[in-house]
C-alpha cells in the first residue's frame, strides 16, 4: 500500500488543531507536532510500504479557468 498525503492540507489542519502550541521562546510547534502525530497514527492504522507527500507550489489559477466565480 502507498499512502498519499496532501501536505498543505495536513499542515493547515494541524495549524488549526493546536494554534497556540509553542516552545519557551515563542517558536510555534503545533503544525509539526500535530502533523507527526497524524502521520504516526496513519502508519499504525494502514502499515503502508511507502509514503508520498505532495505539496502545492503556490496559488494556481487553473481552477479559475473552469469556475471563474
N, C-alpha and C positions, 0 to 999 in steps of 0.2 A: 504494500500500500504506500502511496505517496501522499503526504499531507501538504496541501497548498494553502498558504496563509497570506491574506491581504494585510501587509504590514502597516499601511496607512490606517486602515480601519481598526486594527488591533491597537495601534498607538493612540488613536482618538478615543476609543472606548476606555482604554486604560487611564487616559488623562482625566476623563470624567469620573471614573471609579474612585480614584484617590488623588484629587486635585491638590490637597494640602500636605501630602506626604513629602517630607524633605529632610535633608541632613542638618546637622547642627549649624552649618554655615549658610543655610538657606537654599542650597542647591536642590532643585526638585528631583525626586527619585521615583515618584509614583508611576510614571509610564514604564520605566524599566522593571520595577518590582512587579507590577500587575501583569505586564506582558510576559515576563518569565514564568510567573505563577500560572498563567493561562496556557502557555506552551507546555509546561510540565504536566498539567492536567490532560492536555490533548495527547501527549506522548503516552501517559499511563493508560488512557482510555483506548486509544487506537493502535498503539505499538507500530508506528509507521517505519518502513525501511528507509525512507528518505523524507526530508522536509524541504520545501521550497518556499522562500519568502519573496513576495512581489511587492514593490513599492512604485507608486506613481512618480513620474518625473516632475510633475508640476501641473498647474492648471491647464487642461486641454479644452479646446473649443470644438472638438469633433462632434460632441453630443449636441451642441447648439445648432449645427447644420441640420440636424433632424428634428430638433424640438426648440425652435428659436424663442419661444415664450419661456 
